[in-house]
Amino acid sequence: MSEHEHDHDHDHDHNHEDEVEEALEEALELDTQSQIFLEMRRQNLDLLRLAAEVAGYTGAHPPLRPGDQRNALKGIWDVYSEFYAWIDPEESDEEDDEDEDEDDE
Protein backbone atom coordinates (compact mmCIF):
# COMPACT_ATOMS: atom_id res chain seq x y z
CA MET A 1 0.00 0.00 0.00
CA SER A 2 1.49 3.33 -1.00
CA GLU A 3 1.66 6.29 1.36
CA HIS A 4 -0.94 8.10 -0.76
CA GLU A 5 -3.40 5.18 -0.47
CA HIS A 6 -2.81 5.00 3.27
CA ASP A 7 -3.50 8.75 3.67
CA HIS A 8 -6.64 8.41 1.55
CA ASP A 9 -7.94 5.52 3.70
CA HIS A 10 -7.14 7.44 6.89
CA ASP A 11 -8.99 10.53 5.57
CA HIS A 12 -11.96 8.36 4.55
CA ASP A 13 -12.11 6.73 8.01
CA HIS A 14 -11.84 10.13 9.70
CA ASN A 15 -14.63 11.57 7.51
CA HIS A 16 -16.84 8.57 8.29
CA GLU A 17 -16.23 9.00 12.04
CA ASP A 18 -17.14 12.70 11.75
CA GLU A 19 -20.34 11.82 9.90
CA VAL A 20 -21.29 9.22 12.52
CA GLU A 21 -20.56 11.66 15.35
CA GLU A 22 -22.59 14.39 13.63
CA ALA A 23 -25.51 12.00 13.07
CA LEU A 24 -25.44 10.98 16.74
CA GLU A 25 -25.42 14.63 17.85
CA GLU A 26 -28.39 15.39 15.58
CA ALA A 27 -30.30 12.38 16.91
CA LEU A 28 -29.58 13.40 20.50
CA GLU A 29 -30.73 16.97 19.78
CA LEU A 30 -33.95 15.70 18.17
CA ASP A 31 -34.56 13.37 21.11
CA THR A 32 -33.99 16.24 23.55
CA GLN A 33 -36.34 18.51 21.59
CA SER A 34 -38.96 15.74 21.49
CA GLN A 35 -38.67 15.21 25.24
CA ILE A 36 -39.04 18.95 25.89
CA PHE A 37 -42.06 19.10 23.56
CA LEU A 38 -43.72 16.11 25.25
CA GLU A 39 -43.04 17.51 28.72
CA MET A 40 -44.56 20.87 27.75
CA ARG A 41 -47.65 19.11 26.38
CA ARG A 42 -47.97 17.08 29.59
CA GLN A 43 -47.73 20.27 31.63
CA ASN A 44 -50.36 21.94 29.43
CA LEU A 45 -52.72 18.99 29.96
CA ASP A 46 -52.15 19.14 33.72
CA LEU A 47 -52.87 22.87 33.65
CA LEU A 48 -56.00 22.33 31.56
CA ARG A 49 -57.19 19.65 33.99
CA LEU A 50 -56.65 22.06 36.88
CA ALA A 51 -58.46 24.85 35.01
CA ALA A 52 -61.45 22.57 34.42
CA GLU A 53 -61.50 21.70 38.11
CA VAL A 54 -61.30 25.35 39.22
CA ALA A 55 -64.00 26.30 36.72
CA GLY A 56 -66.22 23.65 38.33
CA TYR A 57 -66.45 21.15 35.48
CA THR A 58 -65.03 18.00 37.06
CA GLY A 59 -65.99 15.39 39.59
CA ALA A 60 -69.69 15.25 40.38
CA HIS A 61 -70.64 17.89 37.82
CA PRO A 62 -73.66 16.71 35.82
CA PRO A 63 -73.26 16.19 32.06
CA LEU A 64 -73.41 19.40 30.06
CA ARG A 65 -76.46 20.19 28.02
CA PRO A 66 -75.68 20.94 24.36
CA GLY A 67 -76.24 24.68 24.79
CA ASP A 68 -73.91 24.87 27.80
CA GLN A 69 -70.79 23.56 26.08
CA ARG A 70 -69.64 26.90 24.68
CA ASN A 71 -69.94 28.64 28.06
CA ALA A 72 -68.17 25.77 29.83
CA LEU A 73 -65.29 25.81 27.35
CA LYS A 74 -65.00 29.58 27.58
CA GLY A 75 -64.93 29.41 31.38
CA ILE A 76 -62.27 26.70 31.35
CA TRP A 77 -60.24 28.61 28.74
CA ASP A 78 -60.41 31.82 30.78
CA VAL A 79 -59.07 30.04 33.87
CA TYR A 80 -56.44 28.19 31.81
CA SER A 81 -55.27 31.44 30.18
CA GLU A 82 -54.95 33.13 33.55
CA PHE A 83 -52.93 30.23 34.98
CA TYR A 84 -50.74 30.16 31.87
CA ALA A 85 -50.06 33.89 32.19
CA TRP A 86 -48.83 33.28 35.74
CA ILE A 87 -46.57 30.44 34.63
CA ASP A 88 -45.15 32.07 31.49
CA PRO A 89 -45.73 35.83 31.58
CA GLU A 90 -43.44 36.44 28.58
CA GLU A 91 -45.57 34.20 26.37
CA SER A 92 -48.69 35.98 27.57
CA ASP A 93 -47.18 39.39 26.78
CA GLU A 94 -46.38 38.26 23.22
CA GLU A 95 -49.96 37.04 22.73
CA ASP A 96 -51.32 40.34 24.08
CA ASP A 97 -49.14 42.23 21.59
CA GLU A 98 -50.47 40.05 18.73
CA ASP A 99 -54.06 40.60 19.88
CA GLU A 100 -53.49 44.37 19.96
CA ASP A 101 -52.03 44.26 16.44
CA GLU A 102 -55.10 42.37 15.20
CA ASP A 103 -57.41 44.87 16.91
CA ASP A 104 -55.66 47.76 15.16
CA GLU A 105 -56.40 46.31 11.71
N, C-alpha and C positions, 0 to 999 in steps of 0.2 A: 504494500500500500504506500503510495507516494505521500509526501508531506502535505501536498495540496488536497488529496482525497481525505486525509485525516482531518485537516482543518475544516473541510466542507462537512464531514460527518459530525464533527464537534459543534459547528455552527447550527446544523440541522437539529441535533439533540437539544441544544440550548434554546433554539426557537420553539421547539415542541414543548419543552418545560415551561417556557414563558406563557405559551398559549394555554397549557393546562392550568397554570397558576391563575391566569387571568379569568379563565372559565370558572374556576372554583370561587374566586372573589366575587364574580358576577352572580353566581348561584347563591352565595352566602348573603349578598346584598338583597337579592330578590326575596330570599327566605325571611330576612330581617324585616323588609318592607311588608311582606305578607303578614308576619306576626304582629307588627304594629297595627296594620289595617284591621286584622281580626280582633285585636284587643280593643281598638277604638269602637268597633261595631258592638262588641260585647258590653262595653261601658255605656254606649248609647241605648242599648236594649234595657240595661239595668236602670238607666235614668228614665226611660220611657215607662217602665214598669212602676217606678216610684211615682212618676207624675200621674199615672192612672190611679194609683192608690190615693194620693193626696187629693185628686179631683173627685174621689168618691166612686170610682167605677171598678172596684174589685171586690172580692170576697162575697158577701151576701147580697150584693146589689142585684136587683131583679133584671131580667133580660131587657134590653132597650127596645122600645117600640120603633118602628121604621122612621118616624118623623123626628125622633130624639137623637139619632146617630150623629147628625151634623153638629148639634150643640155639644154632645159628649166629646166628639173629636176635637172641636174647637177648645173646649175647656181643658182637655188633656194637653193639647198643643200649647196653650197659653202657659200652663204650669211647666211643661217640659222646656219651653223657650226661656222662661225665667230661671229655672235651674241651670240650663246650659250657659246662660249669660253669667251666672255666678262662677261656674267652673272655668269657662274660657272667655273672659271679657274681651280679649282682642278679637276673637272670631265674631262676637256679637257686635262690636264696633264696626267691623268691616261690613256686616250685613246691614246695619243701620245706614251706613254711607251709601250702599247700593240702593236701599229702599228710598233714600232721599233723592238720589239721582233719578230713579224711575218716577218719583212724584213730580220732579221738575219738568219732565217731558210732556 
